[in-house]
């Protein structure tokens, strides 16, 4: 069996609001409750993000989603409609630009709890399939 990420827990100050916002931006379903105390976002048939209500400080996380060109367009449109600031780099100023330096399109936003959310159309984290090891 191939190892696949099944679910991850995302800390949030308001788990319901955070789950609803991400699901709306990604255009995927979510629920106010799921297993345990979580608000799940059903990213795809194999991945659920469980938003967990957390009091106090928690580490800021980075989550990246590889999407199709059409999905990217939809996400960008929903960010714009909601007035959510986005940028072309994981850190740095909001520039409302799309990064195209890696052969596809990439954008980042930080909502609602400071986590860095990323969408890209081509993974820069993977070696091309025909490249020998070490050539990536």
CNS distance restraints for C-alpha pairs under 8 A (distance, minus, plus):
assign (resid   4 and name CA) (resid  46 and name CA) 7.86 0.50 0.50
assign (resid   5 and name CA) (resid  46 and name CA) 7.58 0.50 0.50
assign (resid   5 and name CA) (resid  47 and name CA) 6.58 0.50 0.50
assign (resid   6 and name CA) (resid  46 and name CA) 5.77 0.50 0.50
assign (resid   6 and name CA) (resid  47 and name CA) 4.81 0.50 0.50
assign (resid   6 and name CA) (resid  48 and name CA) 6.47 0.50 0.50
assign (resid   7 and name CA) (resid  47 and name CA) 5.27 0.50 0.50
assign (resid   7 and name CA) (resid  48 and name CA) 4.60 0.50 0.50
assign (resid   7 and name CA) (resid  49 and name CA) 5.48 0.50 0.50
assign (resid   7 and name CA) (resid  50 and name CA) 6.99 0.50 0.50
assign (resid   8 and name CA) (resid  48 and name CA) 6.74 0.50 0.50
assign (resid   8 and name CA) (resid  49 and name CA) 5.11 0.50 0.50
assign (resid   8 and name CA) (resid  50 and name CA) 6.08 0.50 0.50
assign (resid   9 and name CA) (resid  49 and name CA) 5.90 0.50 0.50
assign (resid   9 and name CA) (resid  50 and name CA) 4.73 0.50 0.50
assign (resid   9 and name CA) (resid  51 and name CA) 5.82 0.50 0.50
assign (resid   9 and name CA) (resid  52 and name CA) 6.53 0.50 0.50
assign (resid  10 and name CA) (resid  49 and name CA) 6.60 0.50 0.50
assign (resid  10 and name CA) (resid  50 and name CA) 5.93 0.50 0.50
assign (resid  10 and name CA) (resid  51 and name CA) 4.70 0.50 0.50
assign (resid  10 and name CA) (resid  52 and name CA) 5.97 0.50 0.50
assign (resid  11 and name CA) (resid  15 and name CA) 7.51 0.50 0.50
assign (resid  11 and name CA) (resid  51 and name CA) 5.87 0.50 0.50
assign (resid  11 and name CA) (resid  52 and name CA) 4.97 0.50 0.50
assign (resid  11 and name CA) (resid  53 and name CA) 6.22 0.50 0.50
assign (resid  11 and name CA) (resid  54 and name CA) 5.86 0.50 0.50
assign (resid  11 and name CA) (resid  58 and name CA) 7.00 0.50 0.50
assign (resid  12 and name CA) (resid  18 and name CA) 6.65 0.50 0.50
assign (resid  12 and name CA) (resid  51 and name CA) 6.36 0.50 0.50
assign (resid  12 and name CA) (resid  52 and name CA) 5.86 0.50 0.50
assign (resid  12 and name CA) (resid  53 and name CA) 5.24 0.50 0.50
assign (resid  12 and name CA) (resid  54 and name CA) 5.68 0.50 0.50
assign (resid  12 and name CA) (resid 113 and name CA) 6.12 0.50 0.50
assign (resid  13 and name CA) (resid  53 and name CA) 5.58 0.50 0.50
assign (resid  13 and name CA) (resid  54 and name CA) 5.49 0.50 0.50
assign (resid  13 and name CA) (resid  55 and name CA) 6.51 0.50 0.50
assign (resid  13 and name CA) (resid 113 and name CA) 6.89 0.50 0.50
assign (resid  14 and name CA) (resid  18 and name CA) 6.08 0.50 0.50
assign (resid  14 and name CA) (resid  53 and name CA) 5.87 0.50 0.50
assign (resid  14 and name CA) (resid  54 and name CA) 7.89 0.50 0.50
assign (resid  15 and name CA) (resid  19 and name CA) 5.93 0.50 0.50
assign (resid  15 and name CA) (resid  38 and name CA) 7.42 0.50 0.50
assign (resid  15 and name CA) (resid  39 and name CA) 6.19 0.50 0.50
assign (resid  15 and name CA) (resid  51 and name CA) 5.14 0.50 0.50
assign (resid  15 and name CA) (resid  52 and name CA) 5.53 0.50 0.50
assign (resid  15 and name CA) (resid  53 and name CA) 4.96 0.50 0.50
assign (resid  16 and name CA) (resid  20 and name CA) 6.05 0.50 0.50
assign (resid  16 and name CA) (resid  32 and name CA) 5.98 0.50 0.50
assign (resid  16 and name CA) (resid  39 and name CA) 5.94 0.50 0.50
assign (resid  16 and name CA) (resid  51 and name CA) 7.50 0.50 0.50
assign (resid  17 and name CA) (resid  21 and name CA) 6.05 0.50 0.50
assign (resid  18 and name CA) (resid  22 and name CA) 6.24 0.50 0.50
assign (resid  18 and name CA) (resid  51 and name CA) 7.28 0.50 0.50
assign (resid  18 and name CA) (resid 111 and name CA) 7.88 0.50 0.50
assign (resid  18 and name CA) (resid 112 and name CA) 6.12 0.50 0.50
assign (resid  18 and name CA) (resid 113 and name CA) 7.81 0.50 0.50
assign (resid  19 and name CA) (resid  23 and name CA) 6.05 0.50 0.50
assign (resid  19 and name CA) (resid  30 and name CA) 6.87 0.50 0.50
assign (resid  19 and name CA) (resid  39 and name CA) 6.23 0.50 0.50
assign (resid  19 and name CA) (resid  40 and name CA) 6.78 0.50 0.50
assign (resid  19 and name CA) (resid  41 and name CA) 6.03 0.50 0.50
assign (resid  19 and name CA) (resid  51 and name CA) 6.11 0.50 0.50
assign (resid  20 and name CA) (resid  24 and name CA) 6.03 0.50 0.50
assign (resid  20 and name CA) (resid  30 and name CA) 6.63 0.50 0.50
assign (resid  20 and name CA) (resid  31 and name CA) 7.97 0.50 0.50
assign (resid  20 and name CA) (resid  41 and name CA) 7.80 0.50 0.50
assign (resid  21 and name CA) (resid  25 and name CA) 6.19 0.50 0.50
assign (resid  22 and name CA) (resid  26 and name CA) 6.05 0.50 0.50
assign (resid  22 and name CA) (resid  41 and name CA) 7.70 0.50 0.50
assign (resid  23 and name CA) (resid  27 and name CA) 5.66 0.50 0.50
assign (resid  23 and name CA) (resid  28 and name CA) 5.00 0.50 0.50
assign (resid  23 and name CA) (resid  29 and name CA) 5.97 0.50 0.50
assign (resid  23 and name CA) (resid  30 and name CA) 6.06 0.50 0.50
assign (resid  23 and name CA) (resid  41 and name CA) 6.03 0.50 0.50
assign (resid  23 and name CA) (resid  42 and name CA) 7.81 0.50 0.50
assign (resid  23 and name CA) (resid  43 and name CA) 7.74 0.50 0.50
assign (resid  24 and name CA) (resid  28 and name CA) 6.59 0.50 0.50
assign (resid  24 and name CA) (resid  29 and name CA) 7.93 0.50 0.50
assign (resid  24 and name CA) (resid  78 and name CA) 7.74 0.50 0.50
assign (resid  25 and name CA) (resid  75 and name CA) 5.58 0.50 0.50
assign (resid  25 and name CA) (resid  78 and name CA) 5.58 0.50 0.50
assign (resid  25 and name CA) (resid  79 and name CA) 6.40 0.50 0.50
assign (resid  26 and name CA) (resid  43 and name CA) 7.87 0.50 0.50
assign (resid  26 and name CA) (resid  71 and name CA) 7.95 0.50 0.50
assign (resid  26 and name CA) (resid  74 and name CA) 7.89 0.50 0.50
assign (resid  26 and name CA) (resid  75 and name CA) 5.69 0.50 0.50
assign (resid  27 and name CA) (resid  74 and name CA) 7.85 0.50 0.50
assign (resid  27 and name CA) (resid  75 and name CA) 7.36 0.50 0.50
assign (resid  28 and name CA) (resid  41 and name CA) 7.30 0.50 0.50
assign (resid  28 and name CA) (resid  42 and name CA) 6.37 0.50 0.50
assign (resid  28 and name CA) (resid  43 and name CA) 6.03 0.50 0.50
assign (resid  28 and name CA) (resid  44 and name CA) 7.76 0.50 0.50
assign (resid  29 and name CA) (resid  41 and name CA) 6.19 0.50 0.50
assign (resid  29 and name CA) (resid  42 and name CA) 5.56 0.50 0.50
assign (resid  29 and name CA) (resid  43 and name CA) 7.46 0.50 0.50
assign (resid  30 and name CA) (resid  39 and name CA) 7.30 0.50 0.50
assign (resid  30 and name CA) (resid  40 and name CA) 5.57 0.50 0.50
assign (resid  30 and name CA) (resid  41 and name CA) 4.26 0.50 0.50
assign (resid  30 and name CA) (resid  42 and name CA) 5.71 0.50 0.50
assign (resid  31 and name CA) (resid  39 and name CA) 5.76 0.50 0.50
assign (resid  31 and name CA) (resid  40 and name CA) 5.61 0.50 0.50
assign (resid  31 and name CA) (resid  41 and name CA) 6.74 0.50 0.50
assign (resid  32 and name CA) (resid  38 and name CA) 7.83 0.50 0.50
assign (resid  32 and name CA) (resid  39 and name CA) 4.99 0.50 0.50
assign (resid  32 and name CA) (resid  40 and name CA) 7.19 0.50 0.50
assign (resid  33 and name CA) (resid  37 and name CA) 6.82 0.50 0.50
assign (resid  33 and name CA) (resid  38 and name CA) 5.70 0.50 0.50
assign (resid  33 and name CA) (resid  39 and name CA) 4.67 0.50 0.50
assign (resid  33 and name CA) (resid  40 and name CA) 6.68 0.50 0.50
assign (resid  34 and name CA) (resid  38 and name CA) 5.66 0.50 0.50
assign (resid  34 and name CA) (resid  39 and name CA) 5.94 0.50 0.50
assign (resid  34 and name CA) (resid  40 and name CA) 6.06 0.50 0.50
assign (resid  37 and name CA) (resid  52 and name CA) 6.73 0.50 0.50
assign (resid  37 and name CA) (resid  53 and name CA) 7.85 0.50 0.50
assign (resid  38 and name CA) (resid  50 and name CA) 5.33 0.50 0.50
assign (resid  38 and name CA) (resid  51 and name CA) 5.34 0.50 0.50
assign (resid  38 and name CA) (resid  52 and name CA) 5.11 0.50 0.50
assign (resid  38 and name CA) (resid  53 and name CA) 7.52 0.50 0.50
assign (resid  39 and name CA) (resid  50 and name CA) 5.56 0.50 0.50
assign (resid  39 and name CA) (resid  51 and name CA) 5.01 0.50 0.50
assign (resid  39 and name CA) (resid  52 and name CA) 6.80 0.50 0.50
assign (resid  40 and name CA) (resid  48 and name CA) 6.24 0.50 0.50
assign (resid  40 and name CA) (resid  49 and name CA) 5.58 0.50 0.50
assign (resid  40 and name CA) (resid  50 and name CA) 4.34 0.50 0.50
assign (resid  40 and name CA) (resid  51 and name CA) 6.05 0.50 0.50
assign (resid  41 and name CA) (resid  48 and name CA) 5.56 0.50 0.50
assign (resid  41 and name CA) (resid  49 and name CA) 5.11 0.50 0.50
assign (resid  41 and name CA) (resid  50 and name CA) 6.36 0.50 0.50
assign (resid  41 and name CA) (resid  51 and name CA) 7.69 0.50 0.50
assign (resid  42 and name CA) (resid  47 and name CA) 6.40 0.50 0.50
assign (resid  42 and name CA) (resid  48 and name CA) 4.66 0.50 0.50
assign (resid  42 and name CA) (resid  49 and name CA) 6.63 0.50 0.50
assign (resid  43 and name CA) (resid  47 and name CA) 5.58 0.50 0.50
assign (resid  43 and name CA) (resid  48 and name CA) 5.64 0.50 0.50
assign (resid  43 and name CA) (resid  49 and name CA) 7.04 0.50 0.50
assign (resid  44 and name CA) (resid  48 and name CA) 7.14 0.50 0.50
assign (resid  54 and name CA) (resid  58 and name CA) 7.69 0.50 0.50
assign (resid  60 and name CA) (resid 113 and name CA) 7.88 0.50 0.50
assign (resid  60 and name CA) (resid 114 and name CA) 6.13 0.50 0.50
assign (resid  60 and name CA) (resid 115 and name CA) 4.97 0.50 0.50
assign (resid  60 and name CA) (resid 116 and name CA) 7.43 0.50 0.50
assign (resid  61 and name CA) (resid 115 and name CA) 4.99 0.50 0.50
assign (resid  61 and name CA) (resid 116 and name CA) 6.26 0.50 0.50
assign (resid  62 and name CA) (resid 115 and name CA) 5.89 0.50 0.50
assign (resid  62 and name CA) (resid 116 and name CA) 4.64 0.50 0.50
assign (resid  62 and name CA) (resid 117 and name CA) 5.95 0.50 0.50
assign (resid  62 and name CA) (resid 118 and name CA) 7.57 0.50 0.50
assign (resid  63 and name CA) (resid 115 and name CA) 7.69 0.50 0.50
assign (resid  63 and name CA) (resid 116 and name CA) 6.34 0.50 0.50
assign (resid  63 and name CA) (resid 117 and name CA) 5.07 0.50 0.50
assign (resid  63 and name CA) (resid 118 and name CA) 6.12 0.50 0.50
assign (resid  64 and name CA) (resid 117 and name CA) 5.96 0.50 0.50
assign (resid  64 and name CA) (resid 118 and name CA) 4.45 0.50 0.50
assign (resid  64 and name CA) (resid 119 and name CA) 5.66 0.50 0.50
assign (resid  64 and name CA) (resid 120 and name CA) 7.54 0.50 0.50
assign (resid  65 and name CA) (resid 118 and name CA) 6.14 0.50 0.50
assign (resid  65 and name CA) (resid 119 and name CA) 4.81 0.50 0.50
assign (resid  65 and name CA) (resid 120 and name CA) 6.41 0.50 0.50
assign (resid  66 and name CA) (resid 119 and name CA) 5.80 0.50 0.50
assign (resid  66 and name CA) (resid 120 and name CA) 4.98 0.50 0.50
assign (resid  66 and name CA) (resid 121 and name CA) 5.55 0.50 0.50
assign (resid  66 and name CA) (resid 122 and name CA) 6.80 0.50 0.50
assign (resid  66 and name CA) (resid 123 and name CA) 6.77 0.50 0.50
assign (resid  67 and name CA) (resid  71 and name CA) 5.78 0.50 0.50
assign (resid  67 and name CA) (resid  72 and name CA) 6.07 0.50 0.50
assign (resid  67 and name CA) (resid 119 and name CA) 6.66 0.50 0.50
assign (resid  67 and name CA) (resid 120 and name CA) 6.05 0.50 0.50
assign (resid  67 and name CA) (resid 121 and name CA) 5.19 0.50 0.50
assign (resid  67 and name CA) (resid 122 and name CA) 7.99 0.50 0.50
assign (resid  68 and name CA) (resid  72 and name CA) 6.09 0.50 0.50
assign (resid  68 and name CA) (resid 121 and name CA) 5.65 0.50 0.50
assign (resid  69 and name CA) (resid  73 and name CA) 6.28 0.50 0.50
assign (resid  69 and name CA) (resid 121 and name CA) 6.11 0.50 0.50
assign (resid  70 and name CA) (resid  74 and name CA) 6.33 0.50 0.50
assign (resid  71 and name CA) (resid  75 and name CA) 6.16 0.50 0.50
assign (resid  72 and name CA) (resid  76 and name CA) 6.09 0.50 0.50
assign (resid  72 and name CA) (resid 119 and name CA) 7.10 0.50 0.50
assign (resid  72 and name CA) (resid 120 and name CA) 7.32 0.50 0.50
assign (resid  72 and name CA) (resid 121 and name CA) 7.07 0.50 0.50
assign (resid  73 and name CA) (resid  77 and name CA) 6.12 0.50 0.50
assign (resid  74 and name CA) (resid  78 and name CA) 6.18 0.50 0.50
assign (resid  75 and name CA) (resid  79 and name CA) 6.18 0.50 0.50
assign (resid  76 and name CA) (resid  80 and name CA) 6.26 0.50 0.50
assign (resid  77 and name CA) (resid  81 and name CA) 6.14 0.50 0.50
assign (resid  78 and name CA) (resid  82 and name CA) 6.16 0.50 0.50
assign (resid  79 and name CA) (resid  83 and name CA) 6.08 0.50 0.50
assign (resid  79 and name CA) (resid  84 and name CA) 5.12 0.50 0.50
assign (resid  79 and name CA) (resid  85 and name CA) 7.38 0.50 0.50
assign (resid  79 and name CA) (resid  86 and name CA) 7.71 0.50 0.50
assign (resid  80 and name CA) (resid  84 and name CA) 6.16 0.50 0.50
assign (resid  80 and name CA) (resid  85 and name CA) 7.77 0.50 0.50
assign (resid  84 and name CA) (resid 109 and name CA) 7.55 0.50 0.50
assign (resid  84 and name CA) (resid 111 and name CA) 7.87 0.50 0.50
assign (resid  85 and name CA) (resid  94 and name CA) 6.35 0.50 0.50
assign (resid  85 and name CA) (resid  96 and name CA) 6.67 0.50 0.50
assign (resid  85 and name CA) (resid 109 and name CA) 6.40 0.50 0.50
assign (resid  85 and name CA) (resid 110 and name CA) 7.93 0.50 0.50
assign (resid  86 and name CA) (resid  94 and name CA) 5.74 0.50 0.50
assign (resid  86 and name CA) (resid  95 and name CA) 6.84 0.50 0.50
assign (resid  86 and name CA) (resid  96 and name CA) 5.18 0.50 0.50
assign (resid  86 and name CA) (resid  97 and name CA) 7.29 0.50 0.50
assign (resid  86 and name CA) (resid 107 and name CA) 6.68 0.50 0.50
assign (resid  86 and name CA) (resid 108 and name CA) 5.53 0.50 0.50
assign (resid  86 and name CA) (resid 109 and name CA) 4.58 0.50 0.50
assign (resid  86 and name CA) (resid 110 and name CA) 7.62 0.50 0.50
assign (resid  87 and name CA) (resid  92 and name CA) 7.95 0.50 0.50
assign (resid  87 and name CA) (resid  93 and name CA) 7.00 0.50 0.50
assign (resid  87 and name CA) (resid  94 and name CA) 4.76 0.50 0.50
assign (resid  87 and name CA) (resid  95 and name CA) 4.98 0.50 0.50
assign (resid  87 and name CA) (resid  96 and name CA) 4.99 0.50 0.50
assign (resid  87 and name CA) (resid  97 and name CA) 5.50 0.50 0.50
assign (resid  87 and name CA) (resid  98 and name CA) 6.82 0.50 0.50
assign (resid  87 and name CA) (resid 107 and name CA) 5.80 0.50 0.50
assign (resid  87 and name CA) (resid 108 and name CA) 5.28 0.50 0.50
assign (resid  87 and name CA) (resid 109 and name CA) 6.36 0.50 0.50
assign (resid  88 and name CA) (resid  94 and name CA) 7.82 0.50 0.50
assign (resid  88 and name CA) (resid  95 and name CA) 6.79 0.50 0.50
assign (resid  88 and name CA) (resid  96 and name CA) 7.12 0.50 0.50
assign (resid  88 and name CA) (resid  97 and name CA) 5.23 0.50 0.50
assign (resid  88 and name CA) (resid  98 and name CA) 5.02 0.50 0.50
assign (resid  88 and name CA) (resid  99 and name CA) 4.75 0.50 0.50
assign (resid  88 and name CA) (resid 106 and name CA) 6.67 0.50 0.50
assign (resid  88 and name CA) (resid 107 and name CA) 5.05 0.50 0.50
assign (resid  88 and name CA) (resid 108 and name CA) 6.19 0.50 0.50
assign (resid  89 and name CA) (resid  99 and name CA) 7.23 0.50 0.50
assign (resid  89 and name CA) (resid 107 and name CA) 7.02 0.50 0.50
assign (resid  89 and name CA) (resid 108 and name CA) 6.49 0.50 0.50
assign (resid  90 and name CA) (resid 108 and name CA) 5.93 0.50 0.50
assign (resid  90 and name CA) (resid 109 and name CA) 7.96 0.50 0.50
assign (resid  90 and name CA) (resid 116 and name CA) 6.89 0.50 0.50
assign (resid  90 and name CA) (resid 118 and name CA) 7.70 0.50 0.50
assign (resid  97 and name CA) (resid 107 and name CA) 7.42 0.50 0.50
assign (resid  98 and name CA) (resid 105 and name CA) 6.27 0.50 0.50
assign (resid  98 and name CA) (resid 106 and name CA) 5.74 0.50 0.50
assign (resid  98 and name CA) (resid 107 and name CA) 5.32 0.50 0.50
assign (resid  99 and name CA) (resid 104 and name CA) 7.99 0.50 0.50
assign (resid  99 and name CA) (resid 105 and name CA) 5.61 0.50 0.50
assign (resid  99 and name CA) (resid 106 and name CA) 4.94 0.50 0.50
assign (resid  99 and name CA) (resid 107 and name CA) 6.22 0.50 0.50
assign (resid 100 and name CA) (resid 104 and name CA) 5.47 0.50 0.50
assign (resid 100 and name CA) (resid 105 and name CA) 4.83 0.50 0.50
assign (resid 100 and name CA) (resid 106 and name CA) 6.50 0.50 0.50
assign (resid 101 and name CA) (resid 105 and name CA) 7.85 0.50 0.50
assign (resid 102 and name CA) (resid 122 and name CA) 7.57 0.50 0.50
assign (resid 102 and name CA) (resid 124 and name CA) 6.31 0.50 0.50
assign (resid 103 and name CA) (resid 122 and name CA) 6.80 0.50 0.50
assign (resid 104 and name CA) (resid 120 and name CA) 6.91 0.50 0.50
assign (resid 104 and name CA) (resid 121 and name CA) 5.30 0.50 0.50
assign (resid 104 and name CA) (resid 122 and name CA) 5.03 0.50 0.50
assign (resid 105 and name CA) (resid 120 and name CA) 5.46 0.50 0.50
assign (resid 105 and name CA) (resid 121 and name CA) 5.46 0.50 0.50
assign (resid 105 and name CA) (resid 122 and name CA) 7.10 0.50 0.50
assign (resid 106 and name CA) (resid 118 and name CA) 7.04 0.50 0.50
assign (resid 106 and name CA) (resid 119 and name CA) 5.64 0.50 0.50
assign (resid 106 and name CA) (resid 120 and name CA) 4.28 0.50 0.50
assign (resid 106 and name CA) (resid 121 and name CA) 6.75 0.50 0.50
assign (resid 107 and name CA) (resid 118 and name CA) 5.74 0.50 0.50
assign (resid 107 and name CA) (resid 119 and name CA) 5.68 0.50 0.50
assign (resid 107 and name CA) (resid 120 and name CA) 6.73 0.50 0.50
assign (resid 108 and name CA) (resid 116 and name CA) 6.64 0.50 0.50
assign (resid 108 and name CA) (resid 117 and name CA) 5.47 0.50 0.50
assign (resid 108 and name CA) (resid 118 and name CA) 4.45 0.50 0.50
assign (resid 108 and name CA) (resid 119 and name CA) 6.67 0.50 0.50
assign (resid 109 and name CA) (resid 116 and name CA) 5.88 0.50 0.50
assign (resid 109 and name CA) (resid 117 and name CA) 5.33 0.50 0.50
assign (resid 109 and name CA) (resid 118 and name CA) 6.72 0.50 0.50
assign (resid 110 and name CA) (resid 114 and name CA) 5.06 0.50 0.50
assign (resid 110 and name CA) (resid 115 and name CA) 5.38 0.50 0.50
assign (resid 110 and name CA) (resid 116 and name CA) 4.76 0.50 0.50
assign (resid 110 and name CA) (resid 117 and name CA) 6.04 0.50 0.50
assign (resid 111 and name CA) (resid 115 and name CA) 6.41 0.50 0.50
assign (resid 111 and name CA) (resid 116 and name CA) 7.44 0.50 0.50
assign (resid 111 and name CA) (resid 117 and name CA) 7.74 0.50 0.50
assign (resid 126 and name CA) (resid 136 and name CA) 7.81 0.50 0.50
assign (resid 127 and name CA) (resid 131 and name CA) 6.74 0.50 0.50
assign (resid 127 and name CA) (resid 135 and name CA) 7.84 0.50 0.50
assign (resid 127 and name CA) (resid 136 and name CA) 5.06 0.50 0.50
assign (resid 128 and name CA) (resid 136 and name CA) 7.25 0.50 0.50
assign (resid 131 and name CA) (resid 135 and name CA) 6.04 0.50 0.50
assign (resid 131 and name CA) (resid 136 and name CA) 6.99 0.50 0.50
